[in-house]
Amino acid sequence: VESQLNEISGLEQDVANIEGLQRATLPLLEEMLETLTAFVNADMPFLVEERQERIERLNSVMQDSGQTAASRYNLIMEAFKIENEYGRTLDAYEGVVVEDGEELKVEFLRIGRLALIYKTDDDSILRIYNRETGEFDDLDRSFLDDVVRGLRIANEQLPPDLFVIPVGAPVSASAQ
C-alpha cells in the first residue's frame, strides 16, 4: 500500500509538472505562429488564400482551450513543413490577376522560392514577380518556351528536366 501511495504521489507531481510545462510552451507556440505569419506575409504571393486560411486555422486552434499544447505544436510544425516544401518544389496552378480593372485568367508557375511567373492562355502576357517592387514585371518572350515546359513538368505532362528561368545573380550578404 505504501508503494502504491508513493506511486500516486509521483504521478500527481508529474501531472503538475506537465501542466506547468504546457503553460510555459504557450509563449513559444505563439512566437512560432507570429514568425510563420510574418514569413508568409513577406514571401512571394503564391497560393495566397490557401496559406492565409492555414494561418487563420492555426490562430483559431491557439484560441481553442480544448486543444492540448502537443496538438498545437504538431499543427504549427506541419504548417512549417508545408512552407518548407514550397521552397524546393515546382508547382503550376490557375488563378486570376486584375489588370486595368479587368480580371485575367492566368496560369502560374512557381519554381521553389526562386521565381513566380504567370502567363495567359493565349500567351499574350508573360510576367514574373519582382521581389524588390512587389509587382509583376513583363518577362522577355524568349522565356516563353521554358515557362511552358516548366508548366508541363509541374503538371506531370513531361518528366522532370532542366529548363531556363530568369533569376537575379546572387548577392553577398555583406553587400546588403
Biotite code that builds the C-alpha atoms (Angstrom):
import biotite.structure as struc

atoms = struc.array([
    struc.Atom([0.000, 0.000, 0.000], chain_id="A", res_id=1, res_name="VAL", atom_name="CA", element="C"),
    struc.Atom([2.829, 2.383, 0.865], chain_id="A", res_id=2, res_name="GLU", atom_name="CA", element="C"),
    struc.Atom([4.450, 1.716, -2.528], chain_id="A", res_id=3, res_name="SER", atom_name="CA", element="C"),
    struc.Atom([1.178, 2.492, -4.309], chain_id="A", res_id=4, res_name="GLN", atom_name="CA", element="C"),
    struc.Atom([0.752, 5.711, -2.316], chain_id="A", res_id=5, res_name="LEU", atom_name="CA", element="C"),
    struc.Atom([4.279, 6.770, -3.320], chain_id="A", res_id=6, res_name="ASN", atom_name="CA", element="C"),
    struc.Atom([3.491, 5.972, -6.949], chain_id="A", res_id=7, res_name="GLU", atom_name="CA", element="C"),
    struc.Atom([0.269, 8.013, -6.774], chain_id="A", res_id=8, res_name="ILE", atom_name="CA", element="C"),
    struc.Atom([2.179, 10.921, -5.246], chain_id="A", res_id=9, res_name="SER", atom_name="CA", element="C"),
    struc.Atom([4.767, 10.703, -8.010], chain_id="A", res_id=10, res_name="GLY", atom_name="CA", element="C"),
    struc.Atom([2.087, 10.653, -10.692], chain_id="A", res_id=11, res_name="LEU", atom_name="CA", element="C"),
    struc.Atom([0.348, 13.673, -9.169], chain_id="A", res_id=12, res_name="GLU", atom_name="CA", element="C"),
    struc.Atom([3.657, 15.550, -9.227], chain_id="A", res_id=13, res_name="GLN", atom_name="CA", element="C"),
    struc.Atom([4.180, 14.539, -12.888], chain_id="A", res_id=14, res_name="ASP", atom_name="CA", element="C"),
    struc.Atom([0.719, 15.874, -13.778], chain_id="A", res_id=15, res_name="VAL", atom_name="CA", element="C"),
    struc.Atom([1.501, 19.176, -12.042], chain_id="A", res_id=16, res_name="ALA", atom_name="CA", element="C"),
    struc.Atom([4.804, 19.395, -13.925], chain_id="A", res_id=17, res_name="ASN", atom_name="CA", element="C"),
    struc.Atom([3.080, 18.723, -17.246], chain_id="A", res_id=18, res_name="ILE", atom_name="CA", element="C"),
    struc.Atom([0.540, 21.472, -16.614], chain_id="A", res_id=19, res_name="GLU", atom_name="CA", element="C"),
    struc.Atom([3.354, 23.919, -15.839], chain_id="A", res_id=20, res_name="GLY", atom_name="CA", element="C"),
    struc.Atom([5.228, 22.832, -18.952], chain_id="A", res_id=21, res_name="LEU", atom_name="CA", element="C"),
    struc.Atom([2.124, 23.373, -21.090], chain_id="A", res_id=22, res_name="GLN", atom_name="CA", element="C"),
    struc.Atom([1.730, 26.904, -19.692], chain_id="A", res_id=23, res_name="ARG", atom_name="CA", element="C"),
    struc.Atom([5.407, 27.589, -20.391], chain_id="A", res_id=24, res_name="ALA", atom_name="CA", element="C"),
    struc.Atom([5.177, 26.391, -24.006], chain_id="A", res_id=25, res_name="THR", atom_name="CA", element="C"),
    struc.Atom([2.278, 28.695, -24.912], chain_id="A", res_id=26, res_name="LEU", atom_name="CA", element="C"),
    struc.Atom([4.507, 31.777, -25.440], chain_id="A", res_id=27, res_name="PRO", atom_name="CA", element="C"),
    struc.Atom([6.844, 29.687, -27.613], chain_id="A", res_id=28, res_name="LEU", atom_name="CA", element="C"),
    struc.Atom([3.939, 28.443, -29.740], chain_id="A", res_id=29, res_name="LEU", atom_name="CA", element="C"),
    struc.Atom([2.588, 31.980, -30.103], chain_id="A", res_id=30, res_name="GLU", atom_name="CA", element="C"),
    struc.Atom([6.030, 33.206, -31.178], chain_id="A", res_id=31, res_name="GLU", atom_name="CA", element="C"),
    struc.Atom([6.299, 30.373, -33.714], chain_id="A", res_id=32, res_name="MET", atom_name="CA", element="C"),
    struc.Atom([2.905, 31.313, -35.155], chain_id="A", res_id=33, res_name="LEU", atom_name="CA", element="C"),
    struc.Atom([3.874, 35.009, -35.335], chain_id="A", res_id=34, res_name="GLU", atom_name="CA", element="C"),
    struc.Atom([7.090, 34.059, -37.147], chain_id="A", res_id=35, res_name="THR", atom_name="CA", element="C"),
    struc.Atom([5.189, 31.875, -39.596], chain_id="A", res_id=36, res_name="LEU", atom_name="CA", element="C"),
    struc.Atom([2.639, 34.640, -40.231], chain_id="A", res_id=37, res_name="THR", atom_name="CA", element="C"),
    struc.Atom([5.367, 37.217, -40.846], chain_id="A", res_id=38, res_name="ALA", atom_name="CA", element="C"),
    struc.Atom([7.168, 34.840, -43.191], chain_id="A", res_id=39, res_name="PHE", atom_name="CA", element="C"),
    struc.Atom([4.040, 34.125, -45.253], chain_id="A", res_id=40, res_name="VAL", atom_name="CA", element="C"),
    struc.Atom([3.226, 37.840, -45.465], chain_id="A", res_id=41, res_name="ASN", atom_name="CA", element="C"),
    struc.Atom([6.773, 38.687, -46.617], chain_id="A", res_id=42, res_name="ALA", atom_name="CA", element="C"),
    struc.Atom([7.016, 35.827, -49.116], chain_id="A", res_id=43, res_name="ASP", atom_name="CA", element="C"),
    struc.Atom([6.131, 35.776, -52.813], chain_id="A", res_id=44, res_name="MET", atom_name="CA", element="C"),
    struc.Atom([2.368, 35.994, -53.358], chain_id="A", res_id=45, res_name="PRO", atom_name="CA", element="C"),
    struc.Atom([1.598, 32.410, -54.355], chain_id="A", res_id=46, res_name="PHE", atom_name="CA", element="C"),
    struc.Atom([-1.396, 30.387, -53.137], chain_id="A", res_id=47, res_name="LEU", atom_name="CA", element="C"),
    struc.Atom([-2.262, 33.406, -51.007], chain_id="A", res_id=48, res_name="VAL", atom_name="CA", element="C"),
    struc.Atom([-5.754, 32.285, -49.965], chain_id="A", res_id=49, res_name="GLU", atom_name="CA", element="C"),
    struc.Atom([-4.645, 28.761, -49.060], chain_id="A", res_id=50, res_name="GLU", atom_name="CA", element="C"),
    struc.Atom([-1.719, 29.990, -46.991], chain_id="A", res_id=51, res_name="ARG", atom_name="CA", element="C"),
    struc.Atom([-3.769, 32.695, -45.214], chain_id="A", res_id=52, res_name="GLN", atom_name="CA", element="C"),
    struc.Atom([-6.506, 30.149, -44.395], chain_id="A", res_id=53, res_name="GLU", atom_name="CA", element="C"),
    struc.Atom([-3.860, 27.894, -42.844], chain_id="A", res_id=54, res_name="ARG", atom_name="CA", element="C"),
    struc.Atom([-2.679, 30.787, -40.654], chain_id="A", res_id=55, res_name="ILE", atom_name="CA", element="C"),
    struc.Atom([-6.272, 31.601, -39.661], chain_id="A", res_id=56, res_name="GLU", atom_name="CA", element="C"),
    struc.Atom([-6.926, 27.952, -38.715], chain_id="A", res_id=57, res_name="ARG", atom_name="CA", element="C"),
    struc.Atom([-3.773, 27.968, -36.592], chain_id="A", res_id=58, res_name="LEU", atom_name="CA", element="C"),
    struc.Atom([-4.891, 31.183, -34.884], chain_id="A", res_id=59, res_name="ASN", atom_name="CA", element="C"),
    struc.Atom([-8.245, 29.605, -34.041], chain_id="A", res_id=60, res_name="SER", atom_name="CA", element="C"),
    struc.Atom([-6.509, 26.475, -32.715], chain_id="A", res_id=61, res_name="VAL", atom_name="CA", element="C"),
    struc.Atom([-4.366, 28.685, -30.477], chain_id="A", res_id=62, res_name="MET", atom_name="CA", element="C"),
    struc.Atom([-7.532, 30.288, -29.081], chain_id="A", res_id=63, res_name="GLN", atom_name="CA", element="C"),
    struc.Atom([-9.270, 26.927, -28.528], chain_id="A", res_id=64, res_name="ASP", atom_name="CA", element="C"),
    struc.Atom([-8.795, 25.974, -24.876], chain_id="A", res_id=65, res_name="SER", atom_name="CA", element="C"),
    struc.Atom([-9.748, 22.387, -25.712], chain_id="A", res_id=66, res_name="GLY", atom_name="CA", element="C"),
    struc.Atom([-6.551, 21.905, -27.722], chain_id="A", res_id=67, res_name="GLN", atom_name="CA", element="C"),
    struc.Atom([-3.528, 20.456, -25.998], chain_id="A", res_id=68, res_name="THR", atom_name="CA", element="C"),
    struc.Atom([-0.105, 22.036, -26.289], chain_id="A", res_id=69, res_name="ALA", atom_name="CA", element="C"),
    struc.Atom([1.068, 18.929, -28.143], chain_id="A", res_id=70, res_name="ALA", atom_name="CA", element="C"),
    struc.Atom([-1.655, 19.189, -30.783], chain_id="A", res_id=71, res_name="SER", atom_name="CA", element="C"),
    struc.Atom([-0.986, 22.916, -31.210], chain_id="A", res_id=72, res_name="ARG", atom_name="CA", element="C"),
    struc.Atom([2.717, 22.208, -31.611], chain_id="A", res_id=73, res_name="TYR", atom_name="CA", element="C"),
    struc.Atom([2.068, 19.445, -34.156], chain_id="A", res_id=74, res_name="ASN", atom_name="CA", element="C"),
    struc.Atom([-0.208, 21.673, -36.245], chain_id="A", res_id=75, res_name="LEU", atom_name="CA", element="C"),
    struc.Atom([2.276, 24.562, -36.230], chain_id="A", res_id=76, res_name="ILE", atom_name="CA", element="C"),
    struc.Atom([5.136, 22.240, -37.167], chain_id="A", res_id=77, res_name="MET", atom_name="CA", element="C"),
    struc.Atom([3.051, 20.783, -40.003], chain_id="A", res_id=78, res_name="GLU", atom_name="CA", element="C"),
    struc.Atom([2.488, 24.317, -41.329], chain_id="A", res_id=79, res_name="ALA", atom_name="CA", element="C"),
    struc.Atom([6.251, 24.980, -41.164], chain_id="A", res_id=80, res_name="PHE", atom_name="CA", element="C"),
    struc.Atom([6.878, 21.739, -43.085], chain_id="A", res_id=81, res_name="LYS", atom_name="CA", element="C"),
    struc.Atom([4.407, 22.771, -45.785], chain_id="A", res_id=82, res_name="ILE", atom_name="CA", element="C"),
    struc.Atom([6.069, 26.179, -46.121], chain_id="A", res_id=83, res_name="GLU", atom_name="CA", element="C"),
    struc.Atom([9.462, 24.474, -46.277], chain_id="A", res_id=84, res_name="ASN", atom_name="CA", element="C"),
    struc.Atom([8.245, 22.231, -49.119], chain_id="A", res_id=85, res_name="GLU", atom_name="CA", element="C"),
    struc.Atom([7.274, 25.270, -51.167], chain_id="A", res_id=86, res_name="TYR", atom_name="CA", element="C"),
    struc.Atom([10.931, 26.234, -51.295], chain_id="A", res_id=87, res_name="GLY", atom_name="CA", element="C"),
    struc.Atom([12.015, 23.061, -53.040], chain_id="A", res_id=88, res_name="ARG", atom_name="CA", element="C"),
    struc.Atom([9.113, 22.139, -55.297], chain_id="A", res_id=89, res_name="THR", atom_name="CA", element="C"),
    struc.Atom([7.749, 23.083, -58.689], chain_id="A", res_id=90, res_name="LEU", atom_name="CA", element="C"),
    struc.Atom([4.064, 23.949, -58.908], chain_id="A", res_id=91, res_name="ASP", atom_name="CA", element="C"),
    struc.Atom([1.575, 25.087, -61.523], chain_id="A", res_id=92, res_name="ALA", atom_name="CA", element="C"),
    struc.Atom([-1.886, 26.372, -60.735], chain_id="A", res_id=93, res_name="TYR", atom_name="CA", element="C"),
    struc.Atom([-4.565, 28.555, -62.253], chain_id="A", res_id=94, res_name="GLU", atom_name="CA", element="C"),
    struc.Atom([-5.513, 31.905, -60.837], chain_id="A", res_id=95, res_name="GLY", atom_name="CA", element="C"),
    struc.Atom([-6.887, 35.336, -61.600], chain_id="A", res_id=96, res_name="VAL", atom_name="CA", element="C"),
    struc.Atom([-4.996, 38.616, -61.772], chain_id="A", res_id=97, res_name="VAL", atom_name="CA", element="C"),
    struc.Atom([-6.559, 42.044, -62.101], chain_id="A", res_id=98, res_name="VAL", atom_name="CA", element="C"),
    struc.Atom([-5.050, 44.266, -64.754], chain_id="A", res_id=99, res_name="GLU", atom_name="CA", element="C"),
    struc.Atom([-6.514, 47.675, -65.617], chain_id="A", res_id=100, res_name="ASP", atom_name="CA", element="C"),
    struc.Atom([-9.722, 46.732, -63.760], chain_id="A", res_id=101, res_name="GLY", atom_name="CA", element="C"),
    struc.Atom([-10.102, 43.573, -65.831], chain_id="A", res_id=102, res_name="GLU", atom_name="CA", element="C"),
    struc.Atom([-9.790, 40.055, -64.423], chain_id="A", res_id=103, res_name="GLU", atom_name="CA", element="C"),
    struc.Atom([-7.487, 37.802, -66.403], chain_id="A", res_id=104, res_name="LEU", atom_name="CA", element="C"),
    struc.Atom([-7.415, 34.043, -66.044], chain_id="A", res_id=105, res_name="LYS", atom_name="CA", element="C"),
    struc.Atom([-3.754, 33.016, -65.879], chain_id="A", res_id=106, res_name="VAL", atom_name="CA", element="C"),
    struc.Atom([-1.590, 30.012, -65.208], chain_id="A", res_id=107, res_name="GLU", atom_name="CA", element="C"),
    struc.Atom([1.061, 30.431, -62.530], chain_id="A", res_id=108, res_name="PHE", atom_name="CA", element="C"),
    struc.Atom([4.398, 28.637, -62.432], chain_id="A", res_id=109, res_name="LEU", atom_name="CA", element="C"),
    struc.Atom([6.161, 28.633, -59.078], chain_id="A", res_id=110, res_name="ARG", atom_name="CA", element="C"),
    struc.Atom([9.743, 27.427, -59.064], chain_id="A", res_id=111, res_name="ILE", atom_name="CA", element="C"),
    struc.Atom([10.578, 26.941, -55.410], chain_id="A", res_id=112, res_name="GLY", atom_name="CA", element="C"),
    struc.Atom([11.004, 30.408, -53.990], chain_id="A", res_id=113, res_name="ARG", atom_name="CA", element="C"),
    struc.Atom([13.206, 31.427, -56.913], chain_id="A", res_id=114, res_name="LEU", atom_name="CA", element="C"),
    struc.Atom([10.546, 32.565, -59.344], chain_id="A", res_id=115, res_name="ALA", atom_name="CA", element="C"),
    struc.Atom([6.825, 33.118, -59.650], chain_id="A", res_id=116, res_name="LEU", atom_name="CA", element="C"),
    struc.Atom([5.702, 33.533, -63.244], chain_id="A", res_id=117, res_name="ILE", atom_name="CA", element="C"),
    struc.Atom([2.305, 33.753, -64.887], chain_id="A", res_id=118, res_name="TYR", atom_name="CA", element="C"),
    struc.Atom([1.042, 33.669, -68.427], chain_id="A", res_id=119, res_name="LYS", atom_name="CA", element="C"),
    struc.Atom([-2.339, 33.985, -70.084], chain_id="A", res_id=120, res_name="THR", atom_name="CA", element="C"),
    struc.Atom([-3.850, 31.093, -72.044], chain_id="A", res_id=121, res_name="ASP", atom_name="CA", element="C"),
    struc.Atom([-3.169, 32.843, -75.340], chain_id="A", res_id=122, res_name="ASP", atom_name="CA", element="C"),
    struc.Atom([0.445, 33.581, -74.288], chain_id="A", res_id=123, res_name="ASP", atom_name="CA", element="C"),
    struc.Atom([-0.091, 37.298, -74.877], chain_id="A", res_id=124, res_name="SER", atom_name="CA", element="C"),
    struc.Atom([1.012, 38.205, -71.349], chain_id="A", res_id=125, res_name="ILE", atom_name="CA", element="C"),
    struc.Atom([4.078, 36.742, -69.633], chain_id="A", res_id=126, res_name="LEU", atom_name="CA", element="C"),
    struc.Atom([5.146, 38.195, -66.277], chain_id="A", res_id=127, res_name="ARG", atom_name="CA", element="C"),
    struc.Atom([7.492, 37.415, -63.399], chain_id="A", res_id=128, res_name="ILE", atom_name="CA", element="C"),
    struc.Atom([7.265, 38.542, -59.784], chain_id="A", res_id=129, res_name="TYR", atom_name="CA", element="C"),
    struc.Atom([9.805, 41.195, -58.826], chain_id="A", res_id=130, res_name="ASN", atom_name="CA", element="C"),
    struc.Atom([10.722, 40.917, -55.129], chain_id="A", res_id=131, res_name="ARG", atom_name="CA", element="C"),
    struc.Atom([12.111, 44.426, -54.969], chain_id="A", res_id=132, res_name="GLU", atom_name="CA", element="C"),
    struc.Atom([8.960, 46.157, -56.198], chain_id="A", res_id=133, res_name="THR", atom_name="CA", element="C"),
    struc.Atom([6.425, 43.576, -55.060], chain_id="A", res_id=134, res_name="GLY", atom_name="CA", element="C"),
    struc.Atom([4.873, 43.697, -58.528], chain_id="A", res_id=135, res_name="GLU", atom_name="CA", element="C"),
    struc.Atom([4.833, 41.500, -61.620], chain_id="A", res_id=136, res_name="PHE", atom_name="CA", element="C"),
    struc.Atom([7.074, 42.726, -64.442], chain_id="A", res_id=137, res_name="ASP", atom_name="CA", element="C"),
    struc.Atom([6.912, 41.797, -68.109], chain_id="A", res_id=138, res_name="ASP", atom_name="CA", element="C"),
    struc.Atom([9.131, 38.840, -68.855], chain_id="A", res_id=139, res_name="LEU", atom_name="CA", element="C"),
    struc.Atom([11.170, 38.603, -72.039], chain_id="A", res_id=140, res_name="ASP", atom_name="CA", element="C"),
    struc.Atom([9.249, 36.495, -74.570], chain_id="A", res_id=141, res_name="ARG", atom_name="CA", element="C"),
    struc.Atom([12.363, 34.384, -75.165], chain_id="A", res_id=142, res_name="SER", atom_name="CA", element="C"),
    struc.Atom([11.489, 32.585, -71.893], chain_id="A", res_id=143, res_name="PHE", atom_name="CA", element="C"),
    struc.Atom([8.011, 31.548, -73.083], chain_id="A", res_id=144, res_name="LEU", atom_name="CA", element="C"),
    struc.Atom([9.070, 28.084, -74.278], chain_id="A", res_id=145, res_name="ASP", atom_name="CA", element="C"),
    struc.Atom([10.849, 27.411, -70.978], chain_id="A", res_id=146, res_name="ASP", atom_name="CA", element="C"),
    struc.Atom([7.843, 28.626, -68.972], chain_id="A", res_id=147, res_name="VAL", atom_name="CA", element="C"),
    struc.Atom([5.527, 26.340, -70.974], chain_id="A", res_id=148, res_name="VAL", atom_name="CA", element="C"),
    struc.Atom([7.992, 23.490, -70.443], chain_id="A", res_id=149, res_name="ARG", atom_name="CA", element="C"),
    struc.Atom([8.077, 24.233, -66.693], chain_id="A", res_id=150, res_name="GLY", atom_name="CA", element="C"),
    struc.Atom([4.275, 24.263, -66.551], chain_id="A", res_id=151, res_name="LEU", atom_name="CA", element="C"),
    struc.Atom([4.120, 20.903, -68.309], chain_id="A", res_id=152, res_name="ARG", atom_name="CA", element="C"),
    struc.Atom([6.728, 19.441, -65.939], chain_id="A", res_id=153, res_name="ILE", atom_name="CA", element="C"),
    struc.Atom([4.827, 20.798, -62.919], chain_id="A", res_id=154, res_name="ALA", atom_name="CA", element="C"),
    struc.Atom([1.606, 19.287, -64.280], chain_id="A", res_id=155, res_name="ASN", atom_name="CA", element="C"),
    struc.Atom([3.433, 15.965, -64.777], chain_id="A", res_id=156, res_name="GLU", atom_name="CA", element="C"),
    struc.Atom([2.875, 16.060, -68.526], chain_id="A", res_id=157, res_name="GLN", atom_name="CA", element="C"),
    struc.Atom([6.649, 15.881, -69.055], chain_id="A", res_id=158, res_name="LEU", atom_name="CA", element="C"),
    struc.Atom([9.277, 14.104, -66.981], chain_id="A", res_id=159, res_name="PRO", atom_name="CA", element="C"),
    struc.Atom([11.457, 16.242, -64.719], chain_id="A", res_id=160, res_name="PRO", atom_name="CA", element="C"),
    struc.Atom([14.096, 18.033, -66.735], chain_id="A", res_id=161, res_name="ASP", atom_name="CA", element="C"),
    struc.Atom([16.204, 21.175, -66.759], chain_id="A", res_id=162, res_name="LEU", atom_name="CA", element="C"),
    struc.Atom([14.849, 24.434, -68.108], chain_id="A", res_id=163, res_name="PHE", atom_name="CA", element="C"),
    struc.Atom([15.995, 28.039, -68.032], chain_id="A", res_id=164, res_name="VAL", atom_name="CA", element="C"),
    struc.Atom([14.429, 30.524, -65.631], chain_id="A", res_id=165, res_name="ILE", atom_name="CA", element="C"),
    struc.Atom([15.295, 34.178, -65.205], chain_id="A", res_id=166, res_name="PRO", atom_name="CA", element="C"),
    struc.Atom([16.664, 34.779, -61.710], chain_id="A", res_id=167, res_name="VAL", atom_name="CA", element="C"),
    struc.Atom([18.873, 37.557, -60.423], chain_id="A", res_id=168, res_name="GLY", atom_name="CA", element="C"),
    struc.Atom([22.511, 36.971, -59.667], chain_id="A", res_id=169, res_name="ALA", atom_name="CA", element="C"),
    struc.Atom([23.327, 36.033, -56.078], chain_id="A", res_id=170, res_name="PRO", atom_name="CA", element="C"),
    struc.Atom([24.272, 38.901, -53.793], chain_id="A", res_id=171, res_name="VAL", atom_name="CA", element="C"),
    struc.Atom([26.783, 38.611, -50.991], chain_id="A", res_id=172, res_name="SER", atom_name="CA", element="C"),
    struc.Atom([25.249, 39.004, -47.530], chain_id="A", res_id=173, res_name="ALA", atom_name="CA", element="C"),
    struc.Atom([27.898, 41.587, -46.665], chain_id="A", res_id=174, res_name="SER", atom_name="CA", element="C"),
    struc.Atom([26.920, 43.683, -49.713], chain_id="A", res_id=175, res_name="ALA", atom_name="CA", element="C"),
    struc.Atom([23.418, 44.254, -48.393], chain_id="A", res_id=176, res_name="GLN", atom_name="CA", element="C"),
])
